[in-house]
């Protein structure tokens, strides 16, 4: 870690997370953070396996206090569960399942640091287990992610194949010219609710998230919040290869994350599709990822 100025009255978020390293997996906590650096099945070659460590490092650049919500997330208990080794392909996903099984029910919110978007399948399925038919999924994403095969473009389809109900899925931020007619047809066939980037221009984020929670939580099961950072405008997230011009702002993504995690039914989330090896010199994408961890913690603290 880079040497930083020390001020006893300005606690760093990185130290808060660092204090949770090595905490017994049996302990109950408010937040668990775990790295799942999947990258080998990505449609676009990526160094996203380097991102969990980069986000942890970026946490030292921020404090633990939210002025807007008058919350100090340092009051929350946190566990840093380390990283899942080699989480790609079916063998790697089995390791993710095992970690999720061990952590199931041990925290109010599990935050998985990707890695590419393939982890939405392994984290969600691993945590839900036999509850998958009652579970819900909210994606903040420019893409539908229902491609064939095993990749970062297929986690939603794979979860549906494993038992997740399409009518319990809400996709927010879907972009024009980022999906195909065939996959759009399949989304409608599955019964997935889509709130496009265009629709978001005329609705409040509070209204959008309230609708998403209502639909994803219709059966009373746990909800997973999938934050694919390539939903953002390309100028905001240069480390997201699939981001397009006209995407969401950093502020919108941060607010959506707080709104989602303020609901007790949201018990897990992931932050994906950041390639730490291609970020800008000011680390704007990685820093946004770190801030989304803090917004999620503030959401839990607000419950």
FENWOMO-V217931 format. One line per field, one symbol per residue. ss: DSSP state (A for helix, B for strand, O for the rest). phi: phi as a letter, one per 20 degrees, with the letter a starting at -180 (. if undefined). A space follows every 50 residues. Layout:
ss: ???
phi: ???
This chain:
ss: OOOOOOOOOOOBAAAAAAOOBOOOOOOOBBBBBBBBOOOOOOOOOOOAAA AAAAAAAAAAAOBOBBOOOOBBAAAOOBBBBBBOOOOOAAAAAAAAAAAA AAAOOOBBBBBBBBOOOOAAAAAAAAAAAAAOOOOBBBBBOOOOOOOOOO OOOOAAAAAAAOOOOAAABBBBBBOOOOOOAAAAAAAAAAOOBBBBAAAA OOOOAAAAAAAAAAAAOOOOOOBBBBBBAAABBOOOOOOOOOOBOOOBOA AAAAAAAAAAAOOOOBBBBBBBOOOAAAOOOOOAAAAAAAAAAAAAAAAA AOO
phi: .ffcgdbfecfefffgfgfefmfgfefecfccdbecefbfdffdgbdffe fgfffgffgfecedddfgdlcdfffeecceemcffleelfffffffgfff ffegmebfbedeeemefgfgfffffffflfegfdfccdddafcflcffnd afecfffffffepffgfddcddngdfmcbdgfffffgfffnfeddfgfff fdcfffffffffffffegemefdddddeffffggfecfedgefcfnffef ffffffffffffeffedbbcccmedffcfffelfffffgfffffffffff fef
